[in-house]
């Protein structure tokens, strides 16, 4: 074993905080540093021992020296997922990134390390070494499984000394240098990667973005705040989409928008897919309805009732289209449903689902051309809607009118419904009610906003040659009638491309994946290499594109928890 001089390293160890269980020093007691024959770094202090094994990580051929500028950003992002898995296995692993001086003998200009460690009583030194060697093997296997293009090697004792010396030298801690190690080999360390904001190269934004009615965040250019982002209502009125992976800040952005709408007295209806808007804006002006719950907060609607000023044929087409889409009805089943709806609506002003089911079961003359199989298939889909949870929505209480739902600030919680098809069905019927009402109010263009979470369920992805979904058709028409629709979804590959493209305001939070970047590149009109840093955006940041402004720009949206409650 190579014994190094006894040195004072408390400052070094507590500064970089390698292992909170061991390196939380409050004194300057001497520490023994050793390198074992297995090339493990062993640190002993106050009868406590920590053992470190360090892996060098580098690309297989071109090396990090010739890597593109975003090489470390992309790897850093991927490593986060890898670290989560390793920590779940009980492996204490740390990522280090170093840059060496240009004159060096063996170390490359840039290098990455993975440091595996274990700590315990100094009496367990041998067991700790065995554990670290075992964890090094598991870490190497996991790393190469996730990144087969990388090369790994455990540092030998000379390189270990170089790394240790470089860390200490960076913190102005003196360590004697052996004669066989040249000073030109000593790396200087960076303890963090470059800020993701520095590599998101958006053009200098237009001054117009600071003069709207809705204060949503701060605009950044070249990593500096340049002013507020205030969205104009005229832009919002032509629809908005908010995209980003889970945890990127989509819902927070929507909540900040809602808060501003309330402050501007703009009514809003929220289709809350996951129950995230219970305390939206902390505003007492909000009503919160729960689909499928009993009691006064339960949502009750009449899905088959046509709006009085809407053409009956249009209404029947919409209702049939919704059932077709949600339940993938066959043409005979769709025809049967259309005939039944036509008969019911001609005989009653407010048909119910129970009446619809009874009518199909009675097999009237108008249905004799429909096969028994088609009628039974329809009944299998419709009957559960008048039982259990959904019966509380469609078959009980006094149904809410669309005027009641649109006149104020209302969030509808759909998370109580466990079946995805039922959630989608309720959301589409609510959207139909909005559409029919706005269609009947063609002369009234007063702004109302509908926010749809998990919009991919309502406006799913389709190929360009495929017909529009029923949800996409309604959303496309609504912008003509003073209804702003805000679509919130995770990925552009899950959601209608046309709906995203036709939204005046596009907000892209953190998104990864080659296909997603390709799509967003086309939507923003920028090369893929300029927007690939989207995969590394911190939570709360987004690239924004507004049709009325020629270039996209970077925004840090306000955090809803830090804003004052609305009155």
N, C-alpha and C positions, 0 to 999 in steps of 0.2 A: 504494500500500500504506500502511495506517495503522500507523505505528510507535509502539509503546507504550514507556513508560520502561523502562530496564534495571533489573531488580529481582532480589532474591534470592528464588528460588522453590524452592530445593532441598528445604526442609522440606515445603512443600506437595506437591511432586511425589512425594517418597519416601513421604509419609504415605498418599496415596490409591493409590499403586502403579499408575498408569495403564498403564505399559508397562515391564515388568521389564528389557527390553533397553536402555532409555535412562534410565529414571528411578530408578536405584539409586544415588543420590548419597551421597557420604560427606563432601562439603565444602560450602562456601557460595559457590562460584564464581558470578559474575553470569550470568544467563540472559537472552537476548534473546527477547521475546515479540512477535509480529507478527500482524496480521490481513490476509489477502490480498484482492484485489478479488473473488475467488471465494468470499469469506466462509469461508476456512479459517484455523484457528488454527495458527501456526507457532512452535515453540519450539526455539531453538538453544542448545547448551551444549557446550563442549569439543569443537568441530568435529563434533558430532553434531546431527542435526536430526530433530525429530518433527513431523508434520503431522496436525492433527485436523480432522475435519468433524463437525458436530453437527446431528442431526435432532431437531426437536420432534415429539412424538407425542401426539395427543389424540383423544378420541372425536369423531365428526362433528357431533353436534347438542347433546346435553345438557351436554357438557363434563365435566371431571373434578370440578368443584366440587360437582355434584349426584350424583356417583357413589355407589352403595351402598358400605358399609364394606369389602366384600370385593373391590371392583373391582381394586385393585392386586394382591391376592393371586392372583386367578385369572389376570390377565395375566402376572404374574411366573412362574407355573408354566408357562404356554404359551411364554413367552420362552425358557425353558431348552431346549426342543426346537429352537426357532428358532436360538439361539446355537450349538447343537451343529452344525447344518447349515452355518451361516455360517463357523464356525471350520474345518470340513472344507474349505471353499473357500479357506482362507487369509486370510480377512478378520478383522482384529483389531477386534472390536466390544465396546463396554462399555455397560452399562445404568446410567442415573442417574435418580434420583427426587428431585424438589425440591418444597418447600413455600415459598410466598412469603408475606410479611406481608400482612395484610388490606387495608392501604391501598396500592394500587399502581395504576399507570397502564395497563399493557398486559399484563403477564404474568398468567396465571390463578393462582388460589390454589394449585393443585397442577399439576405438570407432569412429564412424562416425557421423557427424552432418550435417544437412541442416539448414541454417540460412536464414530466410525470413525477409525482412526489407522494411520500407517505411519512407520517410522523408518529412518534410515541416515546416511551421511556427509552433512555440510553441503553438499558439492559436488553432491549428488543432489537438492537442494531442489525443483527443477522437476519431476523425475521422480516424486518422492514426492507432490507436489501432484496430478499427473495420476493417480497410482494411487489416492489418496484419493477424488478425484472419481469415478473409475470404481467404486470399492468402495461409495461412497455410493449410486450408482445401483443397484448389485446389491442392496444392503441394503434400499433402499426397495422395490424390486420384490418381494423375498422377504417383507418385512413386510406389504405390502398384499395379497400372495397368501395369506398365512396369516391376516391380520386385515383383511378388506376394509372393516370398519366403522370403522377408524381413519383419521385424517388425519395427514399428515406434511408438514413444511416445514423447509427448511434455515435455521438461524438467520442473521440478517444481522449486520453488524459491531457494531451497538449492543447487540443481545441477546447476541451472543458476549461482549462486554465485561462485560455484566451477569452472565452465568454465571461467567466467569472471576473477576470481582470477588467474587461471592458465595462461590465455593469458597475463595478466599484469605482473605476476611474471616472465614469460619467457622473457619479455622485460624490466625487472628490474624496474618496476613501483610499488611503495609501495601501498598496499591496506590492511587495517585492516581485520583480520580474526575473525568472530564471534566464540564464545566459543563452539557452538554446531556443528562446522565443524572441523573435524580432518585434520591436514596437510597431512596425508597419503592419503587423498581422492583427493588431488589437482592434476589434470593432467598437464603434460607438452606437448606442441603442436608442431607438425611438420607442416610447412606451405606448403609443397608440398609432393607429393608421390615420392617413389623411382624412379630414372631415369629408363625408359624402357630399356636402354642399359645394365643396371646392371643385368637384368634377362634374357637377350638373351645370353644363354650360348653356344657359338660356340667354337670348338676346336682351339688350337693355329694354325694359318695359316702357310702354307708352304712358305719359302722365294721365291719360284718361282713366286708368284703373283706380285712381284715388278719389274720384268725384261721384261715385254712386251713392245710393241711399242705404245700402246694407254693408256695414262694417264687419268683415269676415276674418281679416288677418293682416299680416305684414308681408310686403314684397321684398324679396332678396335678389341681389345682383352681385356676382363675384364675391359671394359669401358675406355681403354687407346688407343691412337693412336699408332700403331706399325710400320707404314710405308705406302708407296703409293700402290695403286692398279693399276697396269699396265697390260692391257690385251694383250695377244699375238695374232697376226693376224692369226696364224695357228689354234688357238681355235675358233676365230670368224668365220673362213671360214666354219666351220661345224655347223653353225646356232646358233642363240641366241633367248631366249624368255625372255620377261620382263613382270612380272605380278604384279598387285597391284590394290587396290581400287582407285576410283577417289580421287585425292588430295594427293596421297602417294608419287608422284615424278617420275612416269613412264616416262612421256614425257620429263622431265628435263634430266633424265638419257639418253634417246635416243638422245637428242640434244647435250649433252656432247660427246656422241659417235660420232655423225655426225661431230662435231667440230674437233675431233681427226682424223677422216678419211680424212677430207679435208686437215689437216696439213700433213698427210702422202700421199697425192695425190691418195687416193683410191676413185674411182667414186662411187656415191651413188644415188639411186632413192628412193624417199619417197612417199608413198601413204598416204597422209595427210587427215585423215577422218574428222577432226574438224577445219581445218584451223589454226593449232597451229604453223606452221613452217615458217610463213611469214618472220620472222627475224632470222631464224636459224643461230646460230653462228655469226650473223652480217657479214656474208661473202659476198663480192661482186661477188664471183665466182659462186654463186647459181643462177639458173634459176627457176622461180616460175610460174607454169602454173595452170590455173583454169579451171576445167572441167565444161562446160556449159556456160562459159562467152564468149561474143563477143570480137572481136579485137585480137591483136597480142599475148596477154597472154592466149588466149583460147586454150584448148587442143583439137586437132583433130587427130583421129586415124581411121584406116580402120580395123574393127574387123574381117572381113571375109577373108581378104587377107592372103593366106598361105605364110609362109616364103619359099623362093625359094629352100632351101636345105632340107626341111622337107618333109617326106612322106605325101602324100595327105590324105591317110586314117587316119593317126595319127591326122592331122589337123582337119578333119571332126569330128573325135571322140571327140576332145577337145571342139570344138565349140558347138557340140550337147550337150555334158556333161555340159557345162556352162549354156546353156539355160534350160536344164532339171532341174538343181539344183536351179537356181534362181527363175524359174517360176513353179516348180513342175509339169513338163509336164507328161502326161500319156504316156504309151508305144506307142499307135497309133500316138500321136502327135510327139513323139521323132522319130518314124520311118519316118513320113512325112517329118520332118525337115532334117533328114539324107539323104533322097532321093533327096530332092531339092538341098541341098548343094553339093551333088555328081554331079548332073547334071550341076549346075552353075560352079563349079570349073573345070569341064572338058571342058567347053566352053569359059571361060574367066580367065585371070590371076588375075584380081582384082575385084571380085564380091562385090557388095554393098548391104546394107540392102534394099534399094529401089528395086533393081533387085530381091532380095530374095522374097520380098512381092509380086511383080508383077508376079513372076513365080508361086507362090502359088495361086494367084487369077486367073491365066490363066488356071489352071487345066489341065496340059499336060497329055499325055498318061501314063507317069510313075507314076502319082498320082491318077489314076482312082481307084486303089484298096484302097486308103485312103478315109475314110468317110468324108462327107461334114462337119460334126461337128468337126472333128479333124482339118481340114483346117481353119475353122472359128475361132476355139479356138486359133490356132497359130497366125492368123492375129490380133486377139484382143490383143495379147501380143506384137507382133512385130511392129504394126503400130505406137504406141506412141513413138517408138524409132527414128522415122524419123520426129517427130514433136517437136516444142518447144525447151526446153533446150538440150535434148539429140540429136536433129538434129544438133546442133552446134558441137557436138563431133563426131558423126558418119556420117554426111551428108554434111559437109561444109568445106571449106578451103583446104589447102594442108596438108594431114595427115602426122604426124610425123613418121619417120622411127624408128625402134627399135635401130638402130645404134646411132641415135641422142639422144635417151632417155638414152642410157647406157654409152655414152662417157664422161659425165661430172657429175655435181652436180645438180640434178633436184628434186624439190618437186612439187607434183601434188595435188592441193587442191580439194578434193571431197565434201567439205561442201556446195558448191553452189547448189549441187543436193539435193533436199529435200526428194526425194523418196528413201527409204532404198534399195529397189531392184535395182534401177538404179545405186546407188553407188556401190553396190556389183557387179553388172554386169560389170561396167567400171573397177573396181579393178581386177576382174578375167580376163578380156581381156588383161589388161596391164601385169598381171602375165603370161598369156599365151604367150604374145609377148616375154617376157624375157625368158621363158622356151624354146620356139622354137628356139630363137637365140642361146642360150647356147647349145642346143641339136645339132645345126649345127656346133658349134665350139668346138667339143669334144677334139681336141688337144690343145686348148688354155685354160689354167687354171688360167689366170690372174684374180685376185680377184675383184669382184664387189659386192656391198652390196645393197639389197633391203629391205627397212623398211616398215612394214605393220602395221599401227595403227588399233585398233579395229579388231584384227585378228580373233576373234570369228565369225565374219561374213564371213570370207574366209575359215577358218578351224574350223567349229563348232564341238561341243562335239558330240561324237558318242559312242555307246556301242561297246565293243571289237569285237562282232560277226558281226557288221555292216560293209559294204564296206567303203573304204576311200572316202572322198569327192573329187571333182575334184581339189580343191585347195590343199588339203593334198597330193594328188598324185604328183602334180607338185613340191611342196616344197620338198617333200621327194627325188625326182629325182635330183633337182637342186644342192644339195650339192656335187654330183659327178662331177659337171662341173665348179667348181670355183665360184659358186654363193652363197654368204652368205645371208640368209634370217633372218631378225630380226622380230620376232613376238611380238607384244605388245597387251596385253589384260588385262581385269580386274580380272577374276576369272578362276581358273583351271577347274571349273565345267562347264564353258561356252565354253571351247576350247578343241580341240582334244588332248586327253591324250597322244597319240602316238607322236604327233608333239612336245609337251612339252618334253616328255621323250627323244626323239631323238635329241633335241637341245644340243649341247655341252656345251653352257653357259646358265645357268638358274639363273635369278635374281628375287628374291621374295621381293617386297616391302610390305607394310602393307596389310595384308589379314586376314579376320576374318571368322568365321563359322566353325562348326565342320567338315563338309564334306570337305571343302577346306583344313583344317589342316590335315585331314587324308590322302588326296591325296598328299600333299606336304611332309608329313612324309615319305610316300613310295618313293617319288622322291629323297629325300635327304638321305634316309636310317637312319633316326634318330627317336627316340621315340616321340610320339605326345606331351608329356608333355614338351619336350625340345624345341619344336618349336612353342608352343601355344603363346608365347610372340610376334609372328609375328603380332598379332592383335593390338599390342600397339606400334609398331615401329614409331618413329617420321618421319615426311616427309623428304625424301632424303636418309634415311637409308634403307639397304636391305641386306638380306642373299643371298650370291652368291655361286653357286656350278658349278665347271668346271670339265668336265669328266677327264681331265688329272691330276687333283689334288684330292687326296683321300677324303679330308674333306671340308665341307662348311665353309664359314667365313663371318664376318660382315663388310660391307662397308658403309661409308658415301660418297655418290657421290658428286662431285663438283656441285656448283650452277652455271648454265650457265650464269646468269646475272652478276656474279662476275668474270668471266673469260675475258681475253683480247680478242678482236675481232681477227679472223683469217684474214690473208692478202689475 
